[in-house]
Amino acid sequence: MLDKSIDGALLALRKQIIRGDEAGLEHVEALLEARGVPMPRVMPAKRKDAARRGHMRLLVLSALRERHMRVPEIAAHVSARRPELAPEAAYHRAGQCLARLKREGSVQREGRLWRLSVGAV
């Protein structure tokens, strides 16, 4: 395993311990210090609108299961279920998600309407 991979894993573990108020911080910091890795003094709080893995994909697919939709309609569907997201952010994230789903063949675009592909999830 590369040194930078170990260092990154230890820094991620430190962040998880700090944010979760868990035990073991002194051990992880001792390992980082022994390896000569500089530790950030301040740990930023996790963003309130941070994405959960796969959540946007599920929201977009659930919207398209109802009917064919345009991006603004999908963004409204997302905004209703993720009120912490600004409408502009929901629109942007829905567009990004649709592009990924199109690349993998799960959705298709017909003019301005998006729909599930035949045999899609």
Helices and strands as residue ranges (DSSP letters): H 3-20, H 25-35, H 55-66, H 71-81, H 87-103, E 107-110, E 113-116
